[in-house]
Amino acid sequence: MPKEQQEVVILGGPHTSTSATTTTINMPAEISTPDHVVWSLFNTLFMNFCCLGFIAYSYSVKSRDRKMVGDVTGAKTYASTAKCLNISSVIFTILMAILTIILYATKRT
């Protein structure tokens, strides 16, 4: 309890006709920037085309670290890079799988 309010309680009330001052504290909202760590971990384990999944995972961890520090701009930048790397990793892995199936199916022995 602030000292002014303690004195008011002890003395029974204010002796002057001044208005009470209030203090407003604005708390920042929860940072809801996605960091794509789970997606990056999945790509690292299963769709790691040319280590793109691992690189995406490292950017995701950097994004989470920036988010914990409160640097929203840095977190969004790292998350955007991780997202692009994850998309690239998925696309290249699927294309390589399709290419492998096509080459195996058309192979004549």
All heavy atoms as an XYZ file, in Angstrom:
836
protein
N       0.846     -1.172      0.000
C       0.000      0.000      0.000
C       0.890      1.232      0.000
O       1.786      1.326      0.818
C      -0.883     -0.059      1.248
C      -2.042      0.869      1.213
S      -2.967      0.756      2.730
C      -4.451      0.064      2.185
N       0.637      2.199     -0.887
C       1.470      3.407     -0.900
C       1.359      4.177      0.407
O       0.389      4.067      1.149
C       0.901      4.222     -2.063
C       0.154      3.254     -2.891
C      -0.301      2.168     -1.992
N       2.365      4.968      0.667
C       2.447      5.702      1.926
C       1.289      6.682      2.087
O       0.747      6.843      3.177
C       3.783      6.433      2.012
C       4.008      7.083      3.349
C       5.390      7.617      3.465
C       5.516      8.226      4.863
N       6.858      8.303      5.302
N       0.855      7.333      0.982
C      -0.254      8.280      1.075
C      -1.529      7.582      1.529
O      -2.276      8.105      2.350
C      -0.502      8.970     -0.268
C       0.609      9.888     -0.748
C       1.718      9.130     -1.445
O       1.501      7.985     -1.850
O       2.823      9.678     -1.554
N      -1.784      6.393      1.000
C      -2.987      5.663      1.386
C      -2.891      5.173      2.824
O      -3.885      5.108      3.529
C      -3.227      4.498      0.433
C      -3.660      4.944     -0.944
C      -3.867      3.772     -1.880
O      -3.603      2.632     -1.521
N      -4.337      4.078     -3.086
N      -1.690      4.816      3.294
C      -1.530      4.390      4.679
C      -1.845      5.535      5.628
O      -2.512      5.355      6.633
C      -0.114      3.880      4.917
C       0.162      2.553      4.274
C       1.598      2.120      4.478
O       2.397      2.852      5.049
N       1.912      0.931      4.008
N      -1.403      6.734      5.301
C      -1.679      7.882      6.151
C      -3.156      8.184      6.186
O      -3.700      8.549      7.218
C      -0.897      9.100      5.671
C       0.601      8.973      5.882
C       1.358     10.145      5.280
O       0.712     11.063      4.747
O       2.596     10.113      5.351
N      -3.834      8.011      5.047
C      -5.267      8.271      5.001
C      -5.998      7.304      5.914
O      -6.897      7.686      6.657
C      -5.791      8.180      3.555
C      -7.293      8.191      3.516
C      -5.225      9.319      2.726
N      -5.592      6.028      5.879
C      -6.238      5.032      6.714
C      -5.974      5.331      8.187
O      -6.887      5.266      9.017
C      -5.737      3.612      6.342
C      -6.249      2.590      7.321
C      -6.168      3.271      4.935
N      -4.777      5.700      8.521
C      -4.426      5.952      9.919
C      -5.107      7.221     10.424
O      -5.654      7.256     11.519
C      -2.895      6.054     10.083
C      -2.271      4.706      9.776
C      -2.519      6.516     11.480
C      -0.764      4.733      9.693
N      -5.149      8.249      9.641
C      -5.693      9.529     10.091
C      -7.210      9.596      9.958
O      -7.837     10.483     10.524
C      -5.051     10.680      9.312
C      -3.536     10.843      9.487
C      -3.023     11.938      8.575
C      -3.206     11.154     10.932
N      -7.794      8.701      9.216
C      -9.231      8.691      9.119
C      -9.767      9.376      7.876
O     -10.927      9.262      7.568
N      -9.004     10.100      7.146
C      -9.485     10.748      5.933
C      -8.590     11.907      5.572
O      -7.835     12.397      6.407
N      -8.706     12.386      4.360
C      -7.858     13.510      3.954
C      -8.339     14.816      4.578
O      -9.526     15.028      4.780
C      -7.996     13.529      2.442
C      -9.296     12.877      2.173
C      -9.503     11.870      3.272
N      -7.397     15.664      4.910
C      -7.705     16.949      5.510
C      -7.824     18.047      4.478
O      -8.294     19.129      4.794
C      -6.622     17.326      6.540
C      -6.592     16.373      7.690
N      -7.614     16.302      8.613
C      -5.683     15.451      8.068
C      -7.324     15.384      9.520
N      -6.150     14.849      9.194
N      -7.367     17.802      3.259
C      -7.453     18.808      2.211
C      -8.403     18.330      1.131
O      -8.756     17.150      1.063
C      -6.073     19.060      1.586
O      -5.594     17.840      1.026
C      -5.089     19.578      2.620
N      -8.804     19.220      0.281
C      -9.759     18.868     -0.770
C      -9.064     18.628     -2.114
O      -9.605     18.955     -3.152
C     -10.803     19.979     -0.916
O     -10.152     21.171     -1.319
N      -7.857     18.085     -2.115
C      -7.146     17.803     -3.360
C      -7.659     16.506     -3.958
O      -8.105     15.604     -3.239
C      -5.632     17.694     -3.132
O      -5.395     16.642     -2.205
C      -5.074     18.992     -2.603
N      -7.602     16.410     -5.270
C      -8.054     15.187     -5.931
C      -6.946     14.134     -5.876
O      -5.770     14.456     -5.848
C      -8.433     15.475     -7.382
O      -7.310     15.919     -8.094
N      -7.351     12.902     -5.859
C      -6.397     11.795     -5.802
C      -5.769     11.600     -7.177
O      -6.431     11.729     -8.202
C      -7.091     10.519     -5.368
N      -4.496     11.314     -7.196
C      -3.809     11.041     -8.459
C      -3.742      9.542     -8.668
O      -3.601      8.773     -7.718
C      -2.389     11.619     -8.438
O      -1.682     11.035     -7.351
C      -2.421     13.130     -8.279
N      -3.860      9.137     -9.898
C      -3.781      7.721    -10.240
C      -2.623      7.499    -11.196
O      -2.237      8.385    -11.954
C      -5.076      7.239    -10.910
O      -5.293      8.001    -12.089
C      -6.262      7.385     -9.974
N      -2.104      6.307    -11.150
C      -1.017      5.910    -12.035
C      -1.480      4.730    -12.869
O      -1.993      3.750    -12.331
C       0.233      5.518    -11.228
O       0.590      6.606    -10.398
C       1.369      5.161    -12.153
N      -1.308      4.835    -14.168
C      -1.680      3.754    -15.064
C      -0.416      3.122    -15.619
O       0.461      3.821    -16.130
C      -2.531      4.281    -16.234
O      -3.651      4.978    -15.706
C      -2.995      3.155    -17.124
N      -0.346      1.805    -15.522
C       0.788      1.067    -16.060
C       0.282      0.225    -17.222
O      -0.604     -0.602    -17.049
C       1.438      0.164    -14.986
C       1.944      1.012    -13.829
C       2.547     -0.671    -15.599
C       2.445      0.199    -12.665
N       0.825      0.455    -18.378
C       0.454     -0.315    -19.565
C       1.385     -1.505    -19.690
O       2.578     -1.345    -19.911
C       0.531      0.549    -20.823
C      -0.487      1.664    -20.805
O      -1.584      1.481    -20.302
N      -0.118      2.810    -21.348
N       0.831     -2.693    -19.550
C       1.599     -3.923    -19.690
C       1.524     -4.373    -21.143
O       0.456     -4.344    -21.740
C       1.046     -5.021    -18.784
C       1.109     -4.676    -17.313
S       2.778     -4.490    -16.718
C       3.338     -6.154    -16.771
N       2.652     -4.770    -21.725
C       2.610     -5.230    -23.117
C       1.818     -6.521    -23.228
O       1.837     -7.358    -22.320
C       4.078     -5.435    -23.476
C       4.766     -5.622    -22.178
C       3.988     -4.840    -21.160
N       1.101     -6.654    -24.315
C       0.333     -7.864    -24.559
C       1.279     -9.031    -24.828
O       2.447     -8.860    -25.150
C      -0.594     -7.653    -25.754
N       0.750    -10.205    -24.710
C       1.531    -11.418    -24.970
C       1.982    -11.410    -26.427
O       1.191    -11.164    -27.332
C       0.674    -12.654    -24.703
C       1.382    -13.964    -24.890
C       2.443    -14.237    -23.849
O       2.338    -13.721    -22.736
O       3.396    -14.968    -24.167
N       3.255    -11.656    -26.637
C       3.801    -11.683    -27.993
C       3.358    -12.987    -28.651
O       3.682    -14.067    -28.178
C       5.340    -11.573    -27.963
C       5.760    -10.285    -27.284
C       5.905    -11.641    -29.365
C       7.238    -10.207    -27.010
N       2.612    -12.881    -29.726
C       2.055    -14.077    -30.354
C       2.708    -14.362    -31.700
O       2.051    -14.781    -32.632
C       0.544    -13.918    -30.520
O       0.279    -12.833    -31.379
N       3.975    -14.112    -31.812
C       4.700    -14.406    -33.040
C       5.008    -15.900    -33.089
O       5.652    -16.424    -32.191
C       6.020    -13.623    -33.098
O       5.737    -12.240    -32.964
C       6.741    -13.875    -34.402
N       4.540    -16.602    -34.120
C       4.865    -18.031    -34.204
C       6.352    -18.217    -34.505
O       6.933    -17.488    -35.306
C       4.003    -18.531    -35.354
C       3.737    -17.321    -36.178
C       3.734    -16.149    -35.233
N       6.966    -19.191    -33.847
C       8.399    -19.391    -34.055
C       8.705    -20.637    -34.895
O       9.833    -20.843    -35.279
C       9.139    -19.456    -32.721
C       8.501    -20.405    -31.738
O       7.740    -21.296    -32.158
O       8.759    -20.249    -30.534
N       7.734    -21.470    -35.195
C       7.849    -22.623    -36.098
C       8.881    -23.657    -35.623
O       9.498    -24.335    -36.450
C       8.187    -22.173    -37.523
C       7.278    -21.124    -38.072
N       5.959    -21.352    -38.352
C       7.497    -19.818    -38.368
C       5.410    -20.249    -38.806
N       6.321    -19.297    -38.825
N       9.064    -23.802    -34.316
C      10.064    -24.748    -33.817
C       9.638    -26.188    -34.089
O      10.458    -27.010    -34.515
C      10.313    -24.522    -32.302
C      11.172    -25.616    -31.725
C      10.957    -23.177    -32.071
N       8.375    -26.506    -33.882
C       7.914    -27.889    -34.087
C       8.024    -28.281    -35.551
O       8.491    -29.381    -35.883
C       6.465    -28.037    -33.570
C       5.942    -29.434    -33.846
C       6.396    -27.729    -32.082
N       7.607    -27.400    -36.430
C       7.701    -27.663    -37.864
C       9.163    -27.832    -38.282
O       9.510    -28.730    -39.050
C       7.049    -26.522    -38.611
C       6.900    -26.684    -40.100
C       7.035    -27.830    -40.831
C       6.581    -25.660    -41.028
N       6.826    -27.572    -42.159
C       6.535    -26.256    -42.297
C       6.325    -24.309    -40.912
C       6.250    -25.525    -43.452
C       6.040    -23.591    -42.059
C       6.001    -24.199    -43.313
N      10.025    -26.999    -37.754
C      11.448    -27.088    -38.091
C      12.064    -28.378    -37.565
O      12.894    -28.998    -38.230
C      12.194    -25.887    -37.516
O      11.700    -24.693    -38.061
N      11.652    -28.782    -36.364
C      12.157    -30.044    -35.813
C      11.699    -31.224    -36.663
O      12.482    -32.137    -36.946
C      11.706    -30.205    -34.365
C      12.213    -31.432    -33.639
C      13.731    -31.395    -33.523
C      11.588    -31.521    -32.259
N      10.434    -31.211    -37.100
C       9.936    -32.266    -37.979
C      10.734    -32.313    -39.279
O      11.126    -33.396    -39.736
C       8.448    -32.036    -38.275
C       7.881    -33.020    -39.255
C       7.507    -34.287    -38.838
C       7.736    -32.692    -40.591
C       6.991    -35.205    -39.735
C       7.226    -33.592    -41.496
C       6.846    -34.856    -41.063
N      10.970    -31.133    -39.870
C      11.744    -31.092    -41.113
C      13.186    -31.525    -40.895
O      13.789    -32.141    -41.771
C      11.711    -29.693    -41.728
C      10.390    -29.402    -42.399
O       9.616    -30.300    -42.687
N      10.133    -28.140    -42.635
N      13.747    -31.215    -39.737
C      15.117    -31.652    -39.445
C      15.193    -33.169    -39.379
O      16.147    -33.772    -39.873
C      15.593    -31.038    -38.115
O      15.564    -29.615    -38.236
C      16.997    -31.483    -37.778
N      14.186    -33.785    -38.780
C      14.223    -35.240    -38.606
C      13.810    -36.013    -39.856
O      14.366    -37.077    -40.143
C      13.321    -35.636    -37.434
C      13.758    -35.113    -36.066
C      12.727    -35.478    -35.016
C      15.124    -35.650    -35.698
N      12.823    -35.495    -40.609
C      12.258    -36.299    -41.686
C      12.426    -35.712    -43.089
O      12.410    -36.450    -44.069
C      10.762    -36.533    -41.429
C      10.500    -37.260    -40.150
C       9.936    -36.608    -39.079
C      10.857    -38.592    -39.993
C       9.695    -37.268    -37.889
C      10.634    -39.261    -38.812
C      10.049    -38.595    -37.751
N      12.540    -34.411    -43.227
C      12.611    -33.787    -44.554
C      13.792    -32.839    -44.621
O      13.640    -31.668    -44.965
C      11.316    -33.032    -44.848
C      10.105    -33.895    -44.871
S       8.702    -32.966    -45.431
C       7.607    -34.277    -45.847
N      14.953    -33.328    -44.357
C      16.135    -32.477    -44.230
C      16.879    -32.407    -45.565
O      18.004    -32.877    -45.683
C      17.036    -33.011    -43.109
C      18.001    -31.978    -42.623
O      17.871    -30.801    -42.910
N      18.984    -32.420    -41.875
N      16.266    -31.797    -46.549
C      16.886    -31.681    -47.863
C      18.004    -30.641    -47.800
O      17.779    -29.467    -47.509
C      15.836    -31.267    -48.910
C      16.396    -31.127    -50.293
C      16.625    -32.246    -51.068
C      16.699    -29.888    -50.805
C      17.141    -32.129    -52.342
C      17.212    -29.755    -52.080
C      17.435    -30.883    -52.850
N      19.229    -31.071    -48.077
C      20.413    -30.192    -48.059
C      20.523    -29.390    -46.763
O      20.892    -28.208    -46.778
C      20.418    -29.250    -49.250
S      20.668    -30.092    -50.819
N      20.163    -29.983    -45.662
C      20.230    -29.374    -44.320
C      19.337    -28.152    -44.163
O      19.534    -27.350    -43.246
C      21.664    -29.029    -43.946
S      22.707    -30.471    -43.747
N      18.349    -27.973    -45.027
C      17.434    -26.836    -44.885
C      16.597    -26.947    -43.617
O      16.291    -25.937    -42.983
C      16.515    -26.729    -46.107
C      17.150    -26.234    -47.390
C      16.122    -26.256    -48.524
C      17.709    -24.841    -47.213
N      16.240    -28.160    -43.237
C      15.474    -28.351    -42.007
C      16.265    -27.954    -40.780
O      15.739    -27.330    -39.852
N      17.538    -28.304    -40.757
C      18.387    -27.950    -39.617
C      18.609    -26.443    -39.529
O      18.576    -25.850    -38.449
C      19.729    -28.679    -39.710
C      20.650    -28.352    -38.571
C      20.389    -28.843    -37.311
C      21.744    -27.541    -38.764
C      21.231    -28.535    -36.245
C      22.587    -27.223    -37.719
C      22.333    -27.725    -36.454
N      18.804    -25.814    -40.675
C      18.990    -24.360    -40.698
C      17.700    -23.665    -40.244
O      17.740    -22.692    -39.482
C      19.414    -23.887    -42.098
C      20.773    -24.491    -42.460
C      19.482    -22.372    -42.174
C      21.159    -24.318    -43.915
N      16.551    -24.195    -40.692
C      15.267    -23.637    -40.258
C      15.099    -23.802    -38.750
O      14.576    -22.907    -38.074
C      14.127    -24.325    -40.998
N      15.549    -24.928    -38.216
C      15.455    -25.146    -36.764
C      16.307    -24.126    -36.001
O      15.868    -23.593    -34.979
C      15.894    -26.574    -36.420
C      15.776    -26.890    -34.955
C      14.532    -27.085    -34.373
C      16.894    -26.987    -34.154
C      14.417    -27.362    -33.027
C      16.794    -27.264    -32.809
C      15.551    -27.460    -32.250
O      15.441    -27.726    -30.920
N      17.487    -23.833    -36.516
C      18.330    -22.858    -35.825
C      17.699    -21.461    -35.864
O      17.739    -20.729    -34.871
C      19.734    -22.835    -36.428
O      19.704    -22.352    -37.750
N      17.078    -21.092    -36.979
C      16.391    -19.802    -37.052
C      15.159    -19.785    -36.139
O      14.815    -18.753    -35.557
C      15.993    -19.464    -38.483
C      17.098    -18.796    -39.259
C      17.926    -19.522    -40.113
C      17.328    -17.438    -39.133
C      18.942    -18.913    -40.819
C      18.341    -16.809    -39.831
C      19.144    -17.554    -40.667
O      20.158    -16.940    -41.358
N      14.493    -20.925    -36.012
C      13.340    -20.996    -35.115
C      13.753    -20.798    -33.666
O      13.066    -20.113    -32.899
C      12.630    -22.341    -35.268
O      12.128    -22.488    -36.562
N      14.869    -21.384    -33.285
C      15.368    -21.209    -31.921
C      15.779    -19.754    -31.692
O      15.512    -19.174    -30.635
C      16.537    -22.183    -31.641
C      17.213    -21.870    -30.324
C      16.028    -23.615    -31.645
N      16.409    -19.148    -32.696
C      16.755    -17.727    -32.579
C      15.497    -16.875    -32.431
O      15.474    -15.912    -31.659
C      17.538    -17.263    -33.806
C      18.956    -17.764    -33.856
C      19.643    -17.239    -35.104
C      21.049    -17.762    -35.229
N      21.727    -17.227    -36.419
N      14.444    -17.220    -33.164
C      13.187    -16.492    -33.055
C      12.586    -16.627    -31.668
O      12.103    -15.650    -31.089
C      12.199    -17.010    -34.110
O      10.938    -16.428    -33.928
N      12.629    -17.818    -31.114
C      12.104    -18.028    -29.758
C      12.927    -17.253    -28.730
O      12.373    -16.663    -27.802
C      12.107    -19.515    -29.417
C      11.571    -19.801    -28.039
C      11.326    -21.250    -27.807
N      10.097    -21.614    -28.491
C       9.571    -22.826    -28.464
N      10.184    -23.774    -27.824
N       8.450    -23.081    -29.083
N      14.232    -17.214    -28.910
C      15.085    -16.444    -27.991
C      14.757    -14.952    -28.068
O      14.660    -14.278    -27.049
C      16.560    -16.648    -28.323
C      17.047    -18.048    -27.985
O      16.345    -18.745    -27.227
O      18.116    -18.436    -28.495
N      14.592    -14.442    -29.277
C      14.251    -13.023    -29.429
C      12.886    -12.716    -28.813
O      12.671    -11.656    -28.247
C      14.219    -12.627    -30.906
C      15.565    -12.661    -31.592
C      16.417    -11.462    -31.248
N      17.210    -11.744    -30.055
C      17.791    -10.847    -29.298
N      17.687     -9.583    -29.552
N      18.483    -11.193    -28.246
N      11.959    -13.673    -28.944
C      10.630    -13.481    -28.376
C      10.687    -13.449    -26.851
O       9.999    -12.651    -26.222
C       9.698    -14.594    -28.858
C       8.269    -14.402    -28.439
C       7.303    -15.315    -29.170
C       7.543    -16.756    -28.934
N       6.475    -17.623    -29.436
N      11.528    -14.268    -26.260
C      11.666    -14.289    -24.804
C      12.304    -12.996    -24.280
O      11.975    -12.541    -23.197
C      12.510    -15.483    -24.363
C      11.848    -16.801    -24.567
S      10.351    -16.882    -23.616
C       9.581    -18.302    -24.306
N      13.182    -12.404    -25.069
C      13.835    -11.161    -24.666
C      12.875     -9.983    -24.822
O      12.986     -8.992    -24.106
C      15.118    -10.948    -25.500
C      15.714     -9.579    -25.271
C      16.138    -12.015    -25.174
N      11.909    -10.102    -25.743
C      10.961     -9.030    -25.985
C      11.198     -8.278    -27.276
O      10.542     -7.283    -27.547
N      12.133     -8.753    -28.085
C      12.434     -8.123    -29.365
C      11.477     -8.673    -30.419
O      11.732     -9.701    -31.056
C      13.888     -8.403    -29.751
C      14.292     -7.777    -31.077
O      13.546     -6.900    -31.568
O      15.352     -8.150    -31.599
N      10.338     -8.012    -30.602
C       9.301     -8.506    -31.509
C       9.759     -8.463    -32.959
O       9.520     -9.398    -33.726
C       8.002     -7.685    -31.324
C       6.917     -8.169    -32.257
C       7.539     -7.749    -29.888
N      10.445     -7.398    -33.351
C      10.898     -7.264    -34.735
C      11.905     -8.351    -35.100
O      11.802     -8.974    -36.160
C      11.531     -5.869    -34.953
O      10.602     -4.880    -34.525
C      11.890     -5.658    -36.401
N      12.868     -8.593    -34.221
C      13.843     -9.648    -34.468
C      13.196    -11.019    -34.507
O      13.548    -11.866    -35.330
N      12.222    -11.249    -33.613
C      11.526    -12.536    -33.584
C      10.754    -12.764    -34.877
O      10.769    -13.867    -35.429
C      10.583    -12.599    -32.380
N      10.096    -11.728    -35.378
C       9.342    -11.867    -36.626
C      10.272    -12.114    -37.808
O       9.955    -12.902    -38.703
C       8.503    -10.620    -36.884
C       7.285    -10.527    -36.010
C       6.467     -9.300    -36.329
C       5.246     -9.218    -35.443
N       4.433     -8.024    -35.740
N      11.432    -11.472    -37.807
C      12.389    -11.657    -38.903
C      12.909    -13.086    -38.934
O      12.915    -13.736    -39.988
C      13.557    -10.669    -38.754
O      13.040     -9.344    -38.720
C      14.540    -10.811    -39.895
N      13.348    -13.581    -37.771
C      13.854    -14.954    -37.712
C      12.744    -15.969    -38.011
O      12.980    -16.983    -38.682
C      14.469    -15.248    -36.354
C      15.837    -14.642    -36.149
C      16.116    -13.830    -35.051
C      16.870    -14.881    -37.041
C      17.375    -13.281    -34.855
C      18.128    -14.332    -36.861
C      18.366    -13.537    -35.773
O      19.609    -12.995    -35.579
N      11.524    -15.704    -37.541
C      10.411    -16.624    -37.795
C      10.066    -16.664    -39.279
O       9.758    -17.728    -39.822
C       9.198    -16.213    -36.977
N      10.128    -15.512    -39.941
C       9.850    -15.469    -41.379
C      10.897    -16.263    -42.163
O      10.554    -17.006    -43.093
C       9.827    -14.016    -41.847
O       9.704    -13.949    -43.237
N      12.152    -16.121    -41.772
C      13.217    -16.883    -42.435
C      13.041    -18.379    -42.200
O      13.195    -19.189    -43.124
C      14.591    -16.420    -41.925
O      14.717    -15.019    -42.126
C      15.713    -17.146    -42.642
N      12.700    -18.752    -40.964
C      12.480    -20.166    -40.653
C      11.312    -20.728    -41.453
O      11.375    -21.861    -41.956
C      12.235    -20.339    -39.159
N      10.258    -19.932    -41.605
C       9.098    -20.384    -42.372
C       9.468    -20.620    -43.831
O       9.091    -21.636    -44.424
C       7.986    -19.346    -42.264
C       6.720    -19.717    -42.986
C       5.670    -18.645    -42.814
C       4.408    -18.974    -43.577
N       3.394    -17.916    -43.411
N      10.208    -19.696    -44.427
C      10.634    -19.850    -45.827
C      11.525    -21.082    -46.010
O      11.372    -21.829    -46.980
C      11.365    -18.603    -46.298
S      10.318    -17.164    -46.479
N      12.435    -21.296    -45.069
C      13.310    -22.463    -45.149
C      12.517    -23.761    -44.973
O      12.800    -24.766    -45.635
C      14.414    -22.367    -44.100
C      15.483    -21.307    -44.376
C      16.378    -21.126    -43.153
C      16.308    -21.698    -45.587
N      11.520    -23.756    -44.090
C      10.689    -24.943    -43.908
C       9.887    -25.253    -45.165
O       9.785    -26.416    -45.566
C       9.744    -24.749    -42.713
C      10.423    -24.973    -41.403
O      11.279    -25.833    -41.268
N      10.050    -24.189    -40.407
N       9.320    -24.227    -45.765
C       8.561    -24.437    -47.006
C       9.464    -24.981    -48.099
O       9.112    -25.928    -48.808
C       7.867    -23.130    -47.437
C       6.749    -22.783    -46.454
C       7.327    -23.233    -48.860
C       6.153    -21.407    -46.653
N      10.655    -24.402    -48.221
C      11.608    -24.882    -49.230
C      12.012    -26.322    -48.983
O      12.095    -27.129    -49.920
C      12.854    -24.002    -49.235
O      12.525    -22.681    -49.519
N      12.251    -26.656    -47.741
C      12.643    -28.018    -47.391
C      11.549    -29.021    -47.740
O      11.824    -30.085    -48.310
C      12.970    -28.094    -45.897
O      13.302    -29.399    -45.530
N      10.314    -28.686    -47.429
C       9.197    -29.588    -47.738
C       9.039    -29.741    -49.249
O       8.896    -30.862    -49.759
C       7.891    -29.062    -47.094
C       6.682    -29.814    -47.625
C       7.956    -29.191    -45.589
N       9.073    -28.655    -49.969
C       8.879    -28.709    -51.424
C       9.993    -29.520    -52.091
O       9.722    -30.403    -52.913
C       8.796    -27.289    -52.015
C       7.472    -26.645    -51.611
C       8.944    -27.306    -53.529
C       7.355    -25.187    -51.992
N      11.246    -29.240    -51.741
C      12.351    -29.967    -52.369
C      12.340    -31.452    -52.002
O      12.638    -32.300    -52.843
C      13.694    -29.340    -51.996
C      13.966    -28.038    -52.695
C      14.483    -26.971    -51.998
C      13.705    -27.878    -54.040
C      14.743    -25.761    -52.621
C      13.958    -26.682    -54.686
C      14.474    -25.616    -53.970
N      11.988    -31.776    -50.773
C      11.940    -33.184    -50.372
C      10.841    -33.922    -51.115
O      11.046    -35.046    -51.597
C      11.733    -33.308    -48.854
O      12.793    -32.625    -48.194
C      11.715    -34.758    -48.421
N       9.668    -33.288    -51.253
C       8.576    -33.927    -51.988
C       8.932    -34.067    -53.467
O       8.673    -35.119    -54.081
C       7.263    -33.134    -51.795
C       6.771    -33.303    -50.355
C       6.192    -33.580    -52.782
C       5.590    -32.436    -49.989
N       9.539    -33.045    -54.047
C       9.954    -33.146    -55.449
C      10.991    -34.248    -55.663
O      10.927    -34.982    -56.660
C      10.505    -31.806    -55.940
C       9.473    -30.704    -56.177
C      10.167    -29.406    -56.575
C       8.485    -31.127    -57.256
N      11.926    -34.376    -54.738
C      12.929    -35.438    -54.851
C      12.292    -36.813    -54.702
O      12.681    -37.765    -55.410
C      14.025    -35.257    -53.809
C      14.945    -34.081    -54.108
S      15.749    -34.192    -55.713
C      16.819    -35.576    -55.465
N      11.307    -36.943    -53.823
C      10.620    -38.229    -53.677
C       9.845    -38.572    -54.943
O       9.885    -39.722    -55.416
C       9.683    -38.176    -52.475
N       9.153    -37.588    -55.500
C       8.406    -37.829    -56.747
C       9.358    -38.167    -57.890
O       9.109    -39.096    -58.669
C       7.534    -36.598    -57.092
C       6.396    -36.461    -56.087
C       6.986    -36.680    -58.514
C       5.606    -35.176    -56.215
N      10.454    -37.447    -57.991
C      11.445    -37.714    -59.029
C      12.039    -39.117    -58.885
O      12.218    -39.843    -59.869
C      12.548    -36.654    -58.994
C      13.600    -36.737    -60.086
C      12.965    -36.479    -61.444
C      14.716    -35.752    -59.820
N      12.316    -39.509    -57.664
C      12.855    -40.855    -57.416
C      11.848    -41.927    -57.806
O      12.208    -42.944    -58.417
C      13.239    -41.004    -55.927
O      14.174    -39.981    -55.602
C      13.830    -42.361    -55.645
N      10.584    -41.717    -57.472
C       9.546    -42.690    -57.843
C       9.403    -42.764    -59.357
O       9.301    -43.856    -59.932
C       8.206    -42.311    -57.170
C       8.293    -42.533    -55.665
C       7.047    -43.105    -57.763
C       7.133    -41.974    -54.891
N       9.410    -41.624    -60.020
C       9.303    -41.618    -61.487
C      10.495    -42.306    -62.132
O      10.335    -43.132    -63.058
C       9.150    -40.170    -62.012
C       7.777    -39.614    -61.638
C       9.351    -40.113    -63.520
C       7.608    -38.135    -61.943
N      11.690    -42.020    -61.661
C      12.879    -42.669    -62.227
C      12.894    -44.156    -61.957
O      13.293    -44.950    -62.827
C      14.135    -42.016    -61.684
C      14.423    -40.593    -62.181
C      15.662    -40.019    -61.477
C      14.632    -40.609    -63.688
N      12.444    -44.564    -60.794
C      12.416    -45.998    -60.464
C      11.334    -46.711    -61.302
O      11.551    -47.842    -61.754
C      12.138    -46.182    -58.974
C      12.161    -47.620    -58.549
C      13.361    -48.309    -58.437
C      10.977    -48.298    -58.260
C      13.383    -49.631    -58.062
C      10.995    -49.618    -57.872
C      12.189    -50.280    -57.774
O      12.222    -51.603    -57.398
N      10.202    -46.039    -61.516
C       9.129    -46.652    -62.265
C       9.450    -46.767    -63.765
O       9.003    -47.693    -64.437
C       7.833    -45.860    -62.084
N      10.218    -45.834    -64.274
C      10.532    -45.866    -65.705
C      11.832    -46.581    -66.027
O      12.190    -46.673    -67.195
C      10.605    -44.430    -66.262
O      11.599    -43.688    -65.558
C       9.251    -43.725    -66.159
N      12.513    -47.034    -65.006
C      13.767    -47.735    -65.235
C      13.499    -49.076    -65.895
O      12.693    -49.863    -65.452
C      14.507    -47.932    -63.911
C      15.820    -48.605    -64.067
C      16.490    -48.771    -62.737
C      17.813    -49.500    -62.907
N      18.449    -49.759    -61.618
N      14.237    -49.336    -66.980
C      14.061    -50.623    -67.680
C      15.313    -51.463    -67.452
O      16.414    -51.056    -67.719
C      13.866    -50.382    -69.166
C      12.606    -49.603    -69.407
C      12.423    -49.332    -70.841
N      11.299    -48.410    -70.965
C      10.624    -48.260    -72.045
N      10.950    -48.922    -73.118
N       9.635    -47.418    -72.093
N      15.080    -52.609    -66.990
C      16.196    -53.497    -66.719
C      16.438    -54.465    -67.823
O      15.699    -54.968    -68.528
C      15.951    -54.270    -65.409
O      15.534    -53.371    -64.414
C      17.162    -54.969    -64.978
